Amino acid sequence: MYDSNATEQKLKSDYLFVYGTLRGTCESDAHKEYLRGADFVSPAKIRGKLYLVDYYPGLVLSETEHWALGEVYLIENEAQLHDLDVYEGCAKNSPQPHEYERRIVSAVLSSGENINAWAYIYKQDTSKFKLIESGDFLEK
């Protein structure tokens, strides 16, 4: 019997939207280490604001005119997602409070297609952080 909910959940968990140090053109080694084997799908954007937390950004979802720019990848498996959770400090055993949580977002690919993808959403107060006006962490 075909279970559309199980299939939909599987598809949801196969894509990842990245907007900071995990992007392919970021100078950090995080992309090579944590997205090795993942397939690049498309440049993408989601509704939200990016803040400069430190040497890395934090994404806060928003229904405003702001867009956060990034990339979507097709990830290999659940183990890769777990390693990404550890990197982002939101794995089950990561110290509390977590800065990020992994959530499903609606990303708009460069083709205009919407796709559900995981993204790491910043959970802490951003009032003291600089807003990245362009929505692009890599645009200096």
Secondary structure, DSSP 8 states (H G I E B T S, - for coil): ---HHHHHHHHHTTEEEE-STTSTTSSSSHHHHHSTT-EEEEEEEEEEEEEE-SSSEEEEE-SSS-EEEEEEEE---HHHHHHHHHHHT-STTS-SS-SEEEEEEEEEETTS-EEEEEEEEE-S--TTSEE-TTS-TT--
